[in-house]
């Protein structure tokens, strides 16, 4: 992400980042598909050996990447100073809140579906539509992020995320759950592409690695806290109440980015040098 973001102009950053995430999603889908056939025909041990060949093959492409894609324009500063000066702190906190709501709801979703009597096959189909919708949505939002407002795109993603736990809370059938997964896939792509392009616009190229890494850390923090909250409150308020609490947490993240005024101009990135 750092190489692609730092080496992209503001006119193409959204599209370039979206292509990266598209290939990551394709990798998840193909890996899951191949795993089923490999496990049934080769067993666990040989399947793990087969899958070890994929990252080894990837090394042939990774080693061809440029070692550097940086044009130093400013002195180094801590990531927390960068959060304050570039107005990114609210985005990071909102991302953690959104992720807590989504992962918390997702952590008990399949238990909830089992309690509703939804068949395992229907659960798998419902889950599969998420990456299926992510791939085309990534390409669309990559284009829109470059042509329209970055903030408008990721605010849309935050807003749609609020609907996901609400839909899960009212779900009585696999079809309703599938609808929630569709909206989840669309909301994630808008939020992720809009946010990463927005961050890349507002920091010098040499800080992209640190600030994008901190963004991923905020997502990871929410992913840890969310299931802890969901597991603690579900026995008290039930599954539906838990989903609504998760929607409330995601709503707090949505309001944080919606009400935050964007008064920080984009950084003018010079053409990077590849070494």
Buried (B, 14 or more C-beta within 10 A) or exposed (E): BBBBBBBBEBEBBBBBBBBBBBEEBEEEBEEEEBEEEBBEEEEEEEBEEBEEEEEEEEEEEEEEEEEEBBBEEEEEEEBEEBBEEBBBBBBBBBBBBBBBBBBBBBBBBBEBBEEEEBEEEBBEBBBBBBBBBBBEBBBBBBBBBBEEBBBBBBBBBBBBBBBBBBBBBEBEBBEBBBBBBBBBBBBBBBBBBBBBBBBBBBBBBBBBBBBBEBBEBBBEBBBEBBBEBBEEBBEEEEBBEBBBBBBBBBBBBBBBBEEBEBEEEEBEBEEBEEE
